[in-house]
Amino acid sequence: MPSDCITYQNSGYFSKLIVDYLDEKQDLKPLYLRFPKLENFKAQIEEKAAHFSNESRSILVAELEKQYINFEISETTSNNLKLLNHPNTFTITTGHQLNLFTGPLYFLYKIVSTINLCKELKSTYPTYDFVPVYWMATEDHDFEEINYFNFKDSKIKWNRQSNGPVGRLSTSGLQEVFEHFSSQLGSSENADYLKELFRNSYLNHDNLADATRFLANELFKKDGLVIIDGDSKELKKLFIPYAKEELLHQTSFKKVSESNLLLESYKIQVNPREINLFYIEDNSRERILFDNNRYKINTTLTEFSEAELLSDLENHPEKFSPNVILRPLYQEVILPNLCYIGGGGEIAYWLELKSNFDYNKVPFPILLLRNSVVLATEKRLKKAANLGLTWADLFLNQDDLINLKTKEYSQFTIDFSEQKDALKKQFEKLESIAHQTNTSFLGAVKAQETKQIKGLENLEKRLLKAEKRVHSDTLERITLLQNELFPNQSLQERQVNFSEFYEAFGADLISKLGYELDPLRTDFTIIKL
């Protein structure tokens, strides 16, 4: 099997912003407080402890116990809920949408990264306790992003309409999805487990939030995962002062816009609205707009005076839903959190937010890029070794990979650089002559140079194409292998659902992830199954 590893920075799958963050570039340091290193968590603990009250802990634990009333939890999770009452307990948090049956594989990687960091912190700081938290994005309304998952060559999709917060969405209609999924599975013990897991998650719960809680709890209950739903009146009461600040002064727009000036050389992940709150009902989640001294709910006829809206906020905070700019602030207000673990896109928008946290006097968490993984069977790893492929090869763009291997396999050099350099030197002499005569001759010399260089480049391409035909069988095997490991020429973790591997390998899949993933590692983890 290939023995090399590839860093996130060299993989070609992360933005320049994330690469520079991982490299701790000086220009980005104003956008975060502490880089994710074990030694930096001591100061983070001290800062969060000074800002998180016992009253907030009591409210948090009471709400979590309420959310778990109808769920069977492990002793480990139960102990973690109790630990959250103690002032020396802190959380490590990841968040994710309510993707159908977890969606892509990286859902698992986020949570395992979170669980493993808690273990590593406990080993390093034994006088404190650390609880892994999965924040369910129950208030999102982008249903089209979450209503399907890929299984082998099938797209398992939930066809229905949804406009409001997805966590409140009824699970009616998922019987048909279950039957479609079941028809794609075999008859093994692992396949039967997956069927039961889907049935118990989605057919035995009334809404998507409860279904997702059951599913995540079933997969990670032995690890003490605590699952939180932020769509809660009691939790949002804690956020009222920050929501009021947003409505009256549009602070986050100003602060995030200032931060984005430091990111001008990068692609901005999200742009702030003037008001970064939605107004939600069971079947709607609409932006709050300020126009002509009135607060209006987008696409509706509903509007408020300032006094009316603030009264509504005090009495019904559950109707005010933070968007992507304010949701992180809400999270950090209600949790004793030290670190947020997310993908590249998430870390990119968190880097826009520190100035708003500073203004609101809320500690900014450490930002950790989640583990990224390639799962490979022993058979595929042997194929790669037999073909002489490294992971650096396999991470290449497919055209670049095929061109590279064709040149390696060829008996002669498919590179006419030497000939082109020699040609350029000849034309340099002709140009020196041309400068001593009519300018029209100089133009003719340059045109002829361009023509001949172009001719050599065309010959080089034709030779490469001819050699591809000579080595077509081997190149086809390389293409097939890369497509298996990188479906749709993308990262496996962004395309494949866990059930595809679970059917073949069972509970060993999650056990291996727990054993192999180092949350502070900055290269791809290759796991042999």
C-alpha positions in Angstrom: 0.0 0.0 0.0 1.2 3.6 -0.5 3.2 4.6 2.6 3.2 8.4 2.1 0.8 10.8 3.7 -0.5 14.1 2.3 -1.0 17.3 4.3 -4.2 19.3 4.0 -2.1 22.1 2.6 -0.7 20.0 -0.2 -3.9 18.1 -1.0 -5.5 20.6 -3.4 -8.8 20.3 -1.6 -8.6 23.3 0.7 -8.9 27.0 0.0 -5.9 29.4 0.3 -7.5 30.8 3.4 -7.5 27.5 5.2 -4.0 26.7 4.0 -2.8 30.0 5.4 -4.6 29.4 8.6 -3.0 26.0 9.0 0.4 27.6 8.3 -0.4 30.2 10.9 0.3 33.1 8.5 0.8 36.4 10.4 -1.8 38.3 8.4 -4.6 36.0 9.8 -3.7 36.2 13.5 -6.0 39.1 14.2 -8.9 36.9 13.2 -8.5 34.3 15.9 -7.2 34.3 19.5 -5.5 30.9 20.0 -4.4 28.3 17.5 -5.4 24.7 18.1 -2.5 23.3 20.1 -2.8 21.4 23.4 -0.8 24.0 25.3 -3.2 26.8 24.2 -6.2 25.2 25.9 -5.2 26.1 29.4 -5.7 29.8 28.7 -8.9 29.1 26.8 -10.2 27.2 29.9 -9.4 30.1 32.2 -11.0 32.6 29.9 -14.2 30.7 29.4 -14.5 29.9 33.1 -14.4 33.6 33.9 -17.2 34.3 31.5 -19.6 31.4 31.9 -22.0 31.6 34.9 -23.4 28.9 37.1 -26.9 30.1 36.2 -26.2 29.5 32.5 -25.0 26.0 33.4 -28.2 25.3 35.3 -30.4 26.5 32.4 -28.3 24.5 29.9 -28.5 21.2 31.8 -32.2 21.6 32.6 -32.9 22.2 28.9 -30.8 19.2 27.8 -32.5 16.9 30.3 -35.8 18.1 28.8 -34.6 17.4 25.3 -33.6 13.9 26.2 -36.8 12.9 28.1 -38.0 10.4 25.5 -34.6 9.0 24.6 -32.6 6.1 26.0 -29.1 7.3 26.7 -26.0 5.6 27.9 -24.5 5.9 31.3 -21.6 7.9 29.7 -23.9 10.4 28.2 -25.9 10.6 31.4 -22.7 11.3 33.4 -21.7 14.0 30.9 -25.0 15.8 31.3 -24.4 15.8 35.1 -20.8 17.0 34.6 -22.0 20.0 32.8 -23.4 21.3 36.1 -19.8 21.6 37.4 -17.7 24.7 36.9 -14.7 22.7 35.8 -16.5 21.0 32.9 -16.2 22.4 29.4 -17.5 21.4 26.0 -15.9 20.8 22.6 -18.5 21.3 19.9 -19.2 20.5 16.3 -22.3 21.3 14.3 -24.0 19.8 11.3 -27.1 20.0 9.3 -29.9 17.4 9.7 -28.8 15.5 6.6 -30.9 12.4 5.9 -29.2 9.4 7.4 -26.2 11.5 8.3 -25.5 12.6 4.7 -21.9 12.4 3.6 -19.2 10.5 5.6 -17.7 13.6 7.1 -20.6 13.8 9.6 -18.9 10.9 11.4 -15.5 12.5 11.1 -16.7 15.7 12.7 -18.1 13.9 15.7 -15.2 11.5 16.2 -12.8 14.4 16.0 -14.8 16.1 18.8 -15.0 13.0 21.0 -11.2 12.3 20.5 -10.2 15.8 21.4 -12.2 15.6 24.6 -10.2 12.4 25.5 -6.9 14.1 24.6 -7.7 17.2 26.7 -8.7 15.0 29.7 -5.4 13.3 29.5 -3.5 16.6 29.3 -5.7 18.5 31.9 -7.0 15.8 34.3 -8.4 18.2 36.8 -11.1 19.3 34.2 -13.8 17.4 32.4 -14.6 17.8 28.7 -17.9 16.9 27.0 -18.3 16.3 23.3 -21.3 18.2 21.9 -23.1 17.9 18.5 -25.1 21.0 17.7 -28.0 20.1 15.5 -28.7 22.8 12.9 -32.4 22.4 13.5 -33.3 26.0 12.5 -31.8 25.8 9.0 -34.3 26.0 6.2 -32.2 24.8 3.2 -34.1 21.5 2.9 -32.6 20.8 -0.6 -29.2 20.5 0.9 -30.2 17.8 3.4 -33.0 15.7 1.8 -30.9 13.0 0.3 -27.9 10.7 0.7 -25.9 8.6 -1.8 -25.8 4.9 -1.5 -23.6 3.1 -4.0 -25.0 4.2 -7.4 -28.4 5.4 -6.0 -29.5 8.7 -4.7 -31.9 8.1 -1.8 -34.1 11.2 -1.8 -36.9 12.5 0.4 -39.3 14.3 -2.0 -41.4 16.9 -0.3 -41.7 20.6 0.2 -40.3 22.5 3.2 -40.0 26.2 4.0 -39.6 26.4 7.7 -36.9 25.2 10.2 -36.1 21.7 9.2 -35.9 20.4 12.8 -39.6 20.9 13.1 -40.4 19.1 9.9 -42.7 16.1 10.1 -41.2 12.8 9.2 -44.3 11.7 7.4 -43.5 10.4 4.0 -40.2 8.7 4.9 -41.8 5.3 4.7 -41.3 5.4 0.9 -37.7 6.5 1.4 -37.1 3.6 3.8 -38.5 1.1 1.3 -36.2 2.5 -1.5 -33.2 2.3 0.8 -34.1 -1.2 2.0 -34.4 -2.4 -1.6 -30.8 -1.3 -2.2 -29.4 -3.2 0.8 -28.5 -6.9 0.9 -29.7 -9.5 3.4 -26.6 -9.5 5.7 -26.6 -8.8 9.5 -25.1 -5.4 8.8 -27.7 -4.6 6.2 -30.5 -5.6 8.7 -28.9 -3.3 11.3 -29.0 -0.4 8.8 -32.6 -1.0 8.0 -33.5 -1.1 11.7 -31.5 2.1 12.4 -33.3 4.0 9.6 -36.7 2.7 10.7 -36.2 3.5 14.4 -34.7 6.9 13.6 -37.2 8.2 11.0 -40.3 6.1 11.2 -40.6 6.1 15.0 -40.1 9.8 15.5 -42.4 12.6 14.6 -40.0 15.3 13.5 -36.6 15.6 11.9 -34.8 16.9 15.0 -35.9 13.9 17.1 -35.0 11.5 14.3 -31.6 13.0 14.0 -31.0 13.0 17.8 -31.9 9.3 17.9 -29.6 8.4 15.0 -26.6 10.3 16.3 -27.2 9.0 19.8 -27.4 5.4 18.5 -24.1 5.8 16.7 -22.2 7.5 19.4 -23.9 7.0 22.8 -21.1 4.8 24.1 -18.8 7.8 23.7 -21.0 10.1 25.8 -21.9 12.4 22.9 -24.3 15.2 24.0 -26.7 16.4 21.3 -28.2 19.9 21.6 -31.1 21.5 19.8 -30.7 25.3 19.9 -34.4 25.8 18.8 -35.4 26.3 22.4 -37.2 29.1 24.2 -35.3 28.6 27.5 -31.9 28.7 25.7 -32.8 31.7 23.6 -33.7 33.7 26.7 -30.0 33.7 27.4 -29.5 35.2 23.9 -32.1 38.1 24.3 -29.5 40.8 25.1 -27.4 39.9 22.0 -30.5 39.7 19.8 -31.6 43.1 21.1 -28.2 44.6 20.3 -28.5 43.2 16.8 -32.0 44.6 16.2 -31.2 48.1 17.5 -27.7 48.6 16.3 -26.9 46.1 13.6 -23.5 45.5 15.3 -22.6 42.3 13.6 -22.9 43.8 10.1 -20.4 46.5 11.1 -18.0 44.3 12.9 -17.9 41.4 10.4 -17.6 43.9 7.5 -14.5 45.3 9.3 -13.0 41.8 9.6 -13.7 41.1 5.9 -11.4 44.0 5.0 -8.6 41.8 6.3 -9.7 39.0 4.0 -9.8 40.9 0.8 -7.1 38.7 -0.8 -9.3 35.6 -0.1 -12.7 34.5 -1.1 -15.2 35.7 1.5 -17.2 32.8 2.8 -20.3 34.7 3.9 -21.4 38.3 3.8 -23.3 39.8 6.7 -26.9 41.2 6.4 -27.8 44.4 8.1 -29.8 42.3 10.5 -28.6 38.7 10.9 -31.7 37.3 12.5 -34.6 35.4 11.0 -38.2 35.3 12.3 -39.4 31.7 12.5 -42.7 29.9 12.6 -43.3 26.2 12.0 -43.5 26.7 8.3 -41.4 29.7 7.6 -38.0 31.3 8.4 -37.8 34.8 6.9 -35.3 37.6 7.3 -36.0 40.5 9.6 -35.6 43.8 7.7 -35.5 47.4 8.9 -37.0 49.9 6.6 -38.6 53.3 7.1 -38.3 53.0 10.9 -40.3 49.7 10.8 -39.2 46.1 11.2 -40.6 43.9 8.5 -40.7 40.2 8.0 -39.5 39.4 4.5 -42.0 38.1 1.9 -44.9 38.7 4.4 -47.1 41.6 5.4 -46.0 41.3 9.0 -44.3 44.4 10.5 -43.5 45.8 13.9 -42.6 49.0 15.6 -39.4 48.9 17.6 -41.3 48.6 20.9 -43.5 45.8 19.4 -40.6 43.8 18.2 -38.6 44.1 21.4 -41.7 43.1 23.3 -42.0 40.1 21.0 -38.4 39.2 21.6 -38.8 39.3 25.4 -42.0 37.2 25.4 -41.2 34.9 22.4 -37.4 34.6 22.0 -37.9 31.2 20.3 -39.2 33.2 17.2 -35.9 34.8 16.6 -33.4 32.6 14.8 -29.7 33.6 14.3 -28.3 33.2 10.8 -24.8 31.9 9.9 -23.2 35.1 11.2 -24.9 35.1 14.7 -25.5 31.4 15.2 -21.9 30.9 16.4 -22.3 33.7 19.0 -25.5 32.1 20.2 -23.7 28.8 20.6 -20.9 30.3 22.6 -23.3 32.2 24.8 -25.2 29.1 25.9 -22.3 26.5 26.1 -19.2 26.4 28.2 -17.3 25.8 25.0 -13.6 25.9 24.3 -13.3 24.8 20.7 -15.4 24.5 17.6 -14.5 21.7 15.1 -15.7 22.2 11.5 -14.8 21.8 7.9 -12.9 24.2 5.8 -16.0 26.3 4.8 -17.0 26.6 8.4 -13.6 27.6 9.7 -13.5 30.2 6.9 -16.7 31.9 8.1 -15.7 31.7 11.8 -12.6 33.6 10.9 -14.9 36.6 10.0 -16.5 36.7 13.4 -14.0 37.4 16.1 -14.4 41.2 16.1 -18.2 40.7 16.8 -17.4 38.3 19.6 -15.0 40.9 21.1 -17.6 43.6 20.9 -20.1 41.4 22.7 -17.5 40.3 25.3 -18.0 36.6 24.5 -14.8 34.4 24.4 -13.9 33.4 20.9 -13.4 29.6 20.7 -10.3 27.8 19.3 -11.0 26.8 15.7 -10.0 23.3 14.7 -10.3 21.8 11.2 -11.9 18.5 11.5 -10.2 15.3 10.5 -10.4 14.3 6.8 -10.2 10.6 5.9 -9.9 8.3 2.9 -11.4 4.8 3.6 -9.7 2.1 1.5 -10.2 -1.6 1.3 -7.1 -3.8 1.5 -7.8 -4.8 -2.1 -7.7 -1.2 -3.4 -4.6 -0.5 -1.4 -2.9 -3.5 -3.0 -3.9 -2.2 -6.4 -2.4 1.2 -5.7 0.9 -0.4 -4.6 1.0 -2.7 -7.6 0.5 0.3 -9.9 3.3 2.2 -8.1 0.9 4.9 -7.0 1.5 7.2 -4.0 -1.2 9.2 -2.2 0.4 12.3 -3.7 -0.4 10.8 -7.1 -4.0 9.8 -6.2 -4.9 13.2 -4.9 -3.9 14.8 -8.2 -6.5 16.0 -10.7 -7.2 13.0 -12.9 -5.9 14.5 -16.2 -2.7 15.5 -14.4 -2.4 12.0 -12.9 -2.8 10.3 -16.3 -0.3 12.7 -17.9 2.2 12.2 -15.1 2.0 8.4 -15.3 2.1 8.3 -19.1 5.4 10.2 -19.0 6.7 7.9 -16.3 5.9 4.7 -18.2 7.2 6.0 -21.6 10.5 4.7 -22.8 11.5 8.2 -23.8 11.1 11.7 -22.5 7.8 13.4 -23.5 9.0 16.8 -22.9 10.3 19.1 -25.7 11.6 21.8 -23.3 15.1 21.2 -24.5 14.1 21.6 -28.1 12.1 24.7 -27.4 15.0 26.3 -25.5 17.3 25.5 -28.5 14.8 27.0 -30.9 14.4 30.2 -28.8 18.2 30.7 -28.8 18.3 30.4 -32.6 15.6 33.0 -32.9 17.4 35.3 -30.4 20.2 35.5 -33.0 17.7 36.1 -35.8 16.1 38.9 -33.7 19.5 40.6 -33.2 19.9 40.6 -37.0 16.3 41.8 -37.5 16.9 44.8 -35.2 19.5 46.0 -37.7 17.2 46.0 -40.7 13.6 46.8 -41.5 11.0 46.4 -38.7 8.8 44.2 -40.9 11.5 41.6 -40.9 11.5 41.6 -37.0 7.7 40.9 -37.1 8.3 38.0 -39.5 10.9 36.5 -37.2 8.7 36.7 -34.1 5.7 35.2 -36.0 7.9 32.4 -37.2 9.2 31.8 -33.7 5.6 31.6 -32.3 4.6 29.2 -35.1 7.5 26.8 -34.5 7.1 26.8 -30.7 3.5 26.1 -31.3 4.4 23.3 -33.6 6.7 21.7 -31.0 3.9 21.9 -28.4 1.5 20.2 -30.8 4.0 17.4 -31.4 4.5 17.0 -27.7 0.7 16.7 -27.2 0.4 14.2 -30.1 3.3 12.1 -28.6 1.7 12.1 -25.2 -1.6 11.0 -26.8 0.1 8.2 -28.7 1.9 7.0 -25.5 -1.5 7.0 -23.7 -2.7 4.5 -26.3 0.4 2.3 -25.8 -0.2 2.2 -22.0 -4.0 2.3 -22.1 -4.6 -0.8 -20.1 -2.6 0.4 -17.1 -3.9 3.9 -17.3 -7.5 2.6 -17.3 -6.8 0.7 -14.1 -5.4 3.8 -12.6 -8.5 5.8 -13.6 -10.8 3.2 -12.2 -9.0 3.0 -8.9 -8.9 6.8 -8.5 -12.6 7.0 -9.3 -13.3 4.3 -6.6 -11.3 6.3 -4.0 -12.4 9.7 -5.2 -16.0 9.4 -6.5 -17.0 12.0 -9.0 -13.3 13.2 -8.8 -14.1 14.6 -5.4 -13.2 13.7 -1.8 -14.9 10.4 -0.8 -16.0 12.0 2.5 -18.1 14.6 0.6 -19.9 12.0 -1.6 -20.4 8.7 0.1 -22.7 7.8 3.0 -21.5 5.8 5.9 -24.0 3.0 5.2 -22.0 1.9 2.1 -19.1 1.0 4.3 -21.1 -0.1 7.3 -22.9 -2.7 5.2 -19.5 -4.3 4.4 -17.6 -3.7 7.7 -20.2 -3.2 10.4 -19.4 -1.5 13.7 -15.7 -1.9 13.0 -16.1 1.2 10.8 -16.8 3.5 13.7 -14.4 1.7 16.1 -11.6 2.2 13.6 -12.4 5.9 13.2 -12.3 6.3 17.0 -8.9 4.5 17.1 -7.3 6.1 14.1 -8.3 9.8 14.2 -6.0 12.3 15.8 -8.0 15.6 16.1 -4.9 17.8 16.0 -3.4 16.0 12.9 -3.1 18.1 9.8 -2.8 15.5 7.1 -5.3 13.1 5.6 -5.9 9.9 7.6 -5.8 6.8 5.4 -7.8 4.0 7.0 -7.5 0.4 5.7 -10.8 -1.6 6.0 
